[in-house]
Amino acid sequence: MATAPSVSYSMTVRLEVPAGGSSVGQLTTVVESSGGHVTGLDVTASGHERLRIDVTVAARSTDHAAEIVEELGRIEGVALGKVSDRTFLMHLGGKIEMTSKHPIRNRDDLSMIYTPGVARVCTQIAENPEDARRLTIKRNSVAVVTDGSAVLGLGNIGPKAALPVMEGKAALFKRFAGIDAWPLCLDTQDTDAIVQIVKAIAPGFAGINLEDISAPRCFEIEARLREALDIPVFHDDQHGTAIVVLSALYNALRVVGKDIGAVRVVMSGAGAAGTAILKLLMAAGVKHAVVADIHGVVHAERADLAGDGNGSALRWIADNTNPEGVTGTLKQAVAGADVFIGVSAPNVLDAEDVASMAEGAIVFALANPDPEVDPAVARQTAAVVATGRSDFPNQINNVLVFPGVFRGLLDAQSRTVNDEMMLAAARALADVVGEDELNANYIVPSVFNEKVAGAVADAVREAAKAAADRSETV
């Protein structure tokens, strides 16, 4: 599927051109005819004979950007200068930093912030460990933990290559929820080691955000850490995705006038995200769900599950879904379905498959960058279409929820995160889209909608407090 030029592949090209003639006018023409998009053209120096011009261009890919630069260099009289990749420039030296809340201007400041005054605070915490939340950064800190084994769509690229993503995550925590998040990239992919390391660093944090850890290890790591720690552990690839999907589904069902308990949902993908989405949908009331993986529909009698123990995620899916006993392929299962949710691989469905769905069909094709079905094709017959991409309406983006979820958890001083809190987050996010705004192309709000993080945080905080109150009365 052809992609449009994106700011992700934005570059600034420095050119020297003759002051007279047609060279200046040709710059935009060449970029546009090469399939790029000019987003800025600035004259940075001028003389009687030559001009220095910085042209900022959006391309489709790194290779496409190089092709555009080559074409610009072929214009008669043009001399190529420095080419700057704007994305790489933004990452130079990292994207986050630590700053002090208090100025250190003199000896008095130093004595209170550090020694000897700090010893009094240390003693207070030693006598009453709960005061760490009140007297240290712990109260507002989240650890963003990865082993680099499942980074974006890049796969197992390791902890160093994962660091730019974790930095970005930390920046989003701060921007949207005022949370101080710290990227921790672990140089091990051993499950036991990861669990031990996170347990060891947990005293300095009020929450753990697991990120980009491959399945099935991510299930065990999360479960063991939730059991061991007295702070919430949240695997965003699973639960952040699940919350946004459920929120979008709530509003899509409002658009088509269907009930969550009556619709038949077909899912493609039984990995970490798919399993978490399924479980949250079922907690929200979905009763008719069918899941397919690379081997076809998951059902209890499938040959490759015959010796599978009860502990595996795939076995759980087989035992808890597909009440009608559907078998066969994804294409066969999707016929007549009300909802398709894909978190798998590109181009597993086509126009005929979407047309075979029930009237008022909902299609969430979330594989990124290439979805399970071309969104433009799906929109020909489906009533509502969502993707994981930013160049189509209804982007399913985890940044809509994880800042607000953690803001609510931290404010409530919650020791855990559960389905009730995630359901509350999904409902709150859905309700940000008012009845006067809701339509097939607007079922999730913008990530820059100022109401989003606060609404999600409020809902999670109240659900967390309710859970704490119940636990105290037991």
C-alpha positions in Angstrom: 0.0 0.0 0.0 1.5 3.3 -1.1 2.0 5.8 1.8 1.8 9.5 1.8 4.8 11.7 2.7 5.3 11.9 6.4 7.0 14.2 8.9 8.7 11.1 10.2 10.8 11.3 7.1 11.3 15.0 7.2 14.6 16.6 6.1 16.0 20.0 5.5 18.2 20.4 2.4 20.6 23.4 2.1 20.9 24.6 -1.5 22.7 27.4 -3.3 20.9 28.6 -6.4 21.4 31.5 -8.9 19.7 34.7 -7.7 18.0 35.1 -11.0 16.4 32.6 -13.4 14.0 29.8 -12.8 16.0 27.6 -10.3 14.1 28.8 -7.3 10.8 28.1 -8.9 11.9 24.6 -9.9 12.7 23.5 -6.3 9.0 23.0 -5.3 8.2 21.5 -8.7 10.9 18.9 -8.5 10.0 17.9 -4.9 6.3 17.6 -5.7 6.9 15.7 -9.0 9.2 13.3 -7.0 6.3 12.4 -4.7 7.5 14.6 -1.8 5.9 17.5 0.0 7.5 20.9 0.6 6.7 22.1 4.2 9.1 25.0 4.3 11.3 27.1 2.0 13.6 29.7 3.7 16.1 32.0 2.2 19.0 32.0 4.8 21.5 34.1 2.9 21.3 36.4 -0.1 23.8 37.9 -2.5 23.7 39.6 -5.9 24.6 36.3 -7.7 23.6 33.5 -5.4 20.9 32.6 -2.8 21.2 30.1 0.0 17.9 28.3 0.5 16.8 25.7 3.1 14.1 23.5 1.7 12.2 21.3 4.2 10.7 18.3 2.7 8.5 15.4 3.8 9.2 12.0 2.1 7.7 8.5 2.3 10.9 6.7 3.4 14.6 7.1 3.8 15.2 5.9 0.3 12.6 8.2 -1.1 14.2 11.2 0.7 17.5 10.3 -0.9 15.9 10.2 -4.3 14.4 13.7 -3.8 17.8 15.1 -2.8 19.3 13.6 -5.9 16.6 15.2 -8.1 17.2 18.6 -6.5 20.9 18.3 -7.2 20.2 17.8 -10.9 18.6 21.2 -11.3 20.8 23.4 -13.4 22.8 25.9 -11.3 21.9 24.3 -8.0 24.7 23.3 -5.6 23.8 20.8 -2.8 24.9 21.6 0.7 24.1 20.0 4.1 21.2 17.6 4.3 19.7 17.3 7.8 17.3 14.6 8.9 15.0 16.4 11.2 14.0 13.3 13.2 17.6 12.4 13.9 18.3 16.0 14.9 15.5 15.8 17.5 17.1 12.7 19.0 20.7 14.1 19.2 21.8 13.8 22.9 18.5 12.2 23.8 15.0 13.7 24.3 14.7 13.9 28.0 16.7 15.3 30.9 16.6 15.5 34.7 16.2 19.0 36.3 16.2 20.1 39.9 13.0 21.5 41.4 14.9 23.8 43.7 17.8 26.1 42.8 21.2 25.4 44.5 22.3 29.0 45.0 24.4 29.0 48.1 25.7 26.9 51.0 22.3 26.9 52.8 20.6 25.4 49.8 23.3 22.8 49.5 23.1 21.8 53.1 19.3 21.3 52.9 19.2 19.5 49.5 22.2 17.4 50.3 24.4 16.8 53.3 24.0 17.3 56.2 20.2 18.2 56.0 19.2 15.2 53.8 20.2 12.8 56.6 17.2 13.9 58.6 14.9 13.0 55.7 16.7 9.6 55.3 16.2 8.8 59.0 12.5 9.7 58.7 12.0 7.3 55.8 14.0 4.6 57.5 11.7 4.8 60.5 8.5 5.0 58.3 9.1 3.6 54.8 5.7 4.9 53.6 7.1 8.4 53.9 9.1 7.7 50.7 6.0 8.6 48.7 5.7 11.9 50.5 9.3 12.9 50.7 10.9 11.7 47.5 10.3 11.6 43.8 8.8 8.1 44.2 5.4 9.6 44.5 5.5 10.7 40.9 7.9 8.3 39.2 7.3 5.4 36.8 10.0 3.0 35.5 9.6 2.3 31.7 11.2 -1.1 31.5 12.2 -3.1 28.3 14.6 -5.8 27.2 14.4 -4.7 23.6 12.9 -7.9 22.4 9.8 -6.6 20.6 10.3 -3.0 19.7 7.6 -1.4 17.6 7.5 -3.3 14.4 11.3 -3.8 14.4 11.4 -6.9 16.5 14.3 -8.0 18.8 16.7 -5.2 18.3 18.1 -5.2 21.8 18.2 -2.7 24.8 20.4 0.0 23.3 18.4 0.3 20.1 15.2 0.3 22.2 16.3 3.4 24.2 15.0 6.0 21.8 11.5 4.5 22.1 11.7 4.4 25.9 12.9 8.0 26.0 9.9 9.0 23.8 7.6 7.2 26.2 9.1 9.1 29.1 8.6 12.4 27.3 4.9 11.5 26.7 4.4 10.7 30.3 5.7 14.1 31.2 3.9 16.0 28.5 0.4 14.5 29.0 0.3 13.7 32.7 3.2 15.5 34.4 4.8 12.1 35.4 8.5 11.7 35.8 9.3 8.5 33.9 12.7 6.9 33.6 13.7 4.6 30.8 15.4 1.4 32.0 16.7 -0.8 29.1 17.9 -4.2 30.5 20.7 -6.1 28.9 19.0 -9.5 29.5 16.1 -11.4 28.0 16.0 -14.0 30.7 12.6 -14.0 32.4 13.9 -14.7 35.9 16.6 -12.0 35.6 14.1 -9.4 34.5 11.8 -10.1 37.3 14.7 -9.9 39.9 16.0 -6.7 38.4 12.6 -5.0 38.4 11.9 -6.1 42.0 15.3 -4.7 43.0 14.7 -1.2 41.5 11.0 -1.0 42.5 11.6 0.9 45.8 12.3 4.1 43.8 9.1 4.0 41.8 5.4 4.3 42.3 4.6 2.2 39.1 6.2 0.0 36.5 5.4 0.3 32.8 6.6 -2.8 30.9 7.3 -2.1 27.3 8.2 -3.9 24.1 8.9 -7.3 25.8 8.1 -10.3 23.5 5.3 -12.8 24.1 4.9 -15.2 25.7 7.6 -14.1 28.3 5.7 -10.8 28.8 2.7 -12.6 30.4 4.9 -14.4 33.0 7.0 -11.3 33.7 3.9 -9.2 34.3 2.1 -11.8 36.4 5.1 -12.5 38.6 5.8 -8.8 39.2 2.2 -8.0 40.0 2.3 -10.8 42.6 5.6 -9.6 44.1 5.3 -5.8 44.1 3.2 -3.4 46.1 3.0 -0.9 43.2 1.0 -1.3 39.9 2.6 -3.1 37.0 1.2 -2.3 33.6 2.3 -3.8 30.3 1.3 -1.1 27.8 1.6 -3.2 24.7 -1.1 -5.4 26.2 -3.3 -3.3 28.4 -2.9 0.2 26.9 -3.8 -1.2 23.5 -6.8 -3.1 25.0 -8.2 0.0 26.7 -8.0 2.2 23.5 -9.6 -0.6 21.4 -12.4 -1.1 23.9 -13.0 2.7 24.1 -13.1 2.9 20.3 -15.4 -0.1 20.1 -17.9 1.5 22.6 -18.2 4.5 20.3 -18.2 2.5 17.1 -21.1 0.5 18.5 -22.9 3.7 19.3 -22.5 4.8 15.6 -23.9 1.6 14.2 -26.5 1.1 17.0 -25.4 -2.4 18.2 -25.0 -3.9 21.7 -21.6 -5.1 22.9 -23.2 -8.3 24.3 -24.9 -9.2 21.0 -22.1 -8.6 18.4 -19.9 -11.3 17.0 -16.2 -10.3 17.2 -13.5 -11.9 15.1 -9.9 -11.2 16.0 -6.7 -11.8 14.0 -3.7 -12.1 16.4 -3.3 -14.2 19.5 -0.1 -12.5 20.9 0.3 -10.2 23.8 -1.9 -7.4 22.5 -4.5 -9.7 21.0 -4.9 -11.7 24.2 -5.2 -8.6 26.4 -7.8 -7.0 24.0 -9.8 -10.2 24.1 -9.8 -10.5 27.9 -10.8 -6.8 28.3 -13.6 -7.1 25.7 -14.9 -10.1 27.5 -14.8 -8.3 30.8 -16.8 -5.5 29.1 -19.5 -7.9 28.0 -18.5 -9.5 24.7 -20.0 -13.0 24.5 -19.3 -14.1 20.9 -15.6 -13.9 20.1 -13.5 -15.9 17.7 -9.7 -15.6 17.5 -7.5 -16.6 14.6 -3.7 -16.9 14.4 -1.3 -17.9 11.7 -2.7 -21.5 11.8 -6.4 -20.5 11.5 -9.3 -20.2 14.0 -8.4 -21.1 17.6 -10.7 -23.8 18.9 -10.5 -26.4 21.6 -10.2 -29.4 19.2 -7.4 -27.9 17.0 -4.6 -30.5 16.5 -1.7 -28.3 17.6 -3.4 -27.6 20.9 -4.0 -31.2 21.9 -1.0 -31.4 24.2 -1.0 -27.7 25.2 -1.2 -27.2 29.0 -3.8 -25.1 30.7 -1.2 -22.4 31.4 -0.7 -21.2 27.9 -2.4 -18.1 26.5 -3.5 -20.0 23.4 -5.0 -22.7 25.4 -6.9 -20.1 27.5 -8.3 -18.6 24.3 -9.4 -22.0 23.0 -11.2 -22.8 26.3 -12.9 -19.4 26.8 -13.9 -18.2 23.3 -15.7 -19.5 20.2 -18.8 -20.8 21.8 -20.3 -21.7 18.4 -17.3 -24.0 17.6 -16.2 -22.1 14.5 -13.3 -23.7 12.6 -11.3 -23.0 9.4 -9.6 -19.8 8.3 -9.8 -16.2 9.3 -11.5 -15.4 6.0 -14.1 -18.0 6.7 -14.6 -16.8 10.3 -15.0 -13.1 9.3 -18.1 -13.8 7.1 -21.1 -12.4 8.9 -19.1 -10.9 11.8 -20.1 -7.6 13.2 -16.6 -6.6 14.3 -13.1 -7.4 13.0 -10.1 -6.5 15.2 -6.6 -7.1 13.7 -3.4 -7.0 15.7 -1.4 -9.4 13.4 0.0 -9.0 9.9 -0.6 -6.9 6.8 -3.1 -7.8 4.1 -4.7 -10.9 5.6 -8.2 -9.6 4.4 -9.4 -8.1 1.2 -12.4 -6.2 -0.1 -14.5 -9.3 -0.5 -13.9 -10.4 3.1 -15.0 -7.0 4.5 -18.1 -7.1 2.2 -19.0 -10.5 3.6 -19.3 -9.1 7.1 -22.7 -8.1 8.7 -24.4 -4.9 7.9 -22.9 -2.0 9.8 -19.6 -3.8 10.1 -16.8 -2.4 12.2 -13.2 -2.9 11.1 -10.2 -2.2 13.3 -7.1 -3.0 11.2 -4.3 -2.2 13.6 -1.1 -3.7 12.2 1.4 -0.9 11.6 2.6 0.4 9.2 0.7 -1.9 6.9 -2.7 -3.0 8.3 -4.6 -6.2 7.9 -6.7 -4.7 5.1 -6.2 -1.4 3.2 -8.4 1.1 5.2 -9.5 2.8 1.9 -10.8 -0.6 0.7 -12.4 -1.5 4.0 -14.3 1.9 4.0 -16.1 0.9 0.8 -18.4 -1.5 2.7 -17.6 -1.2 6.5 -19.5 1.4 8.5 -16.6 2.3 10.8 -12.9 1.8 10.2 -10.0 2.4 12.6 -6.2 1.8 12.1 -3.0 2.2 14.0 -1.8 4.8 11.5 -1.8 8.6 11.8 -2.8 9.2 8.1 -6.3 7.8 8.4 -9.2 8.8 10.8 -9.7 6.9 14.1 -6.1 6.2 15.1 -5.8 3.6 17.9 -2.9 5.2 19.8 -1.8 4.1 23.3 -0.8 7.6 24.2 -4.5 8.3 24.7 -4.5 6.2 27.8 -1.2 5.3 29.5 -0.4 8.8 30.8 -3.9 9.2 32.3 -3.9 5.6 33.6 -0.7 6.1 35.6 -1.7 9.6 36.7 -4.8 8.0 38.3 -2.9 5.1 39.8 -0.2 7.4 41.3 -2.8 9.9 42.7 -4.7 7.1 44.3 -1.4 5.5 45.6 -2.7 2.3 44.2 -0.8 -0.9 44.8 -2.2 -2.7 41.7 -4.1 -2.3 38.5 -7.1 -4.4 37.6 -9.9 -4.9 35.1 -12.2 -2.5 36.8 -9.7 0.3 36.5 -9.0 -0.5 32.9 -12.7 -0.6 32.1 -13.2 2.7 33.8 -10.4 4.2 31.7 -12.0 2.9 28.5 -15.4 4.3 29.3 -13.9 7.6 30.3 -12.0 7.9 27.1 -15.1 7.0 25.0 -17.1 9.7 26.8 -14.6 12.4 25.8 -16.3 12.1 22.4 -19.6 13.9 22.9 -22.8 12.9 21.1 -22.6 16.1 19.0 -19.1 15.0 17.9 -19.5 11.3 17.4 -19.5 10.0 13.8 -17.9 7.1 11.8 -14.7 9.1 11.3 -14.4 10.3 14.9 -14.8 7.5 17.5 -11.6 8.4 19.4 -10.5 11.9 20.4 -7.2 13.5 19.4 -4.2 12.7 21.6 -3.9 16.5 22.0 -7.5 16.9 23.3 -6.9 18.6 26.6 -9.7 16.6 28.3 -8.3 13.1 27.6 -5.6 12.6 30.2 -7.6 14.2 33.0 -10.8 12.2 32.2 -8.9 8.9 32.2 -7.0 9.8 35.3 -10.1 10.8 37.2 -11.8 7.5 36.3 -8.9 5.3 37.2 -8.3 7.2 40.5 -11.9 6.6 41.6 -11.8 3.0 40.5 -8.5 2.5 42.4 -9.9 4.1 45.5 -13.0 1.9 45.3 -10.9 -1.2 45.0 -8.8 -0.1 48.0 -11.9 0.5 50.1 -13.2 -2.9 49.3 -9.9 -4.5 50.2 -9.9 -2.7 53.6 -13.4 -4.0 54.4 -12.6 -7.6 53.6 
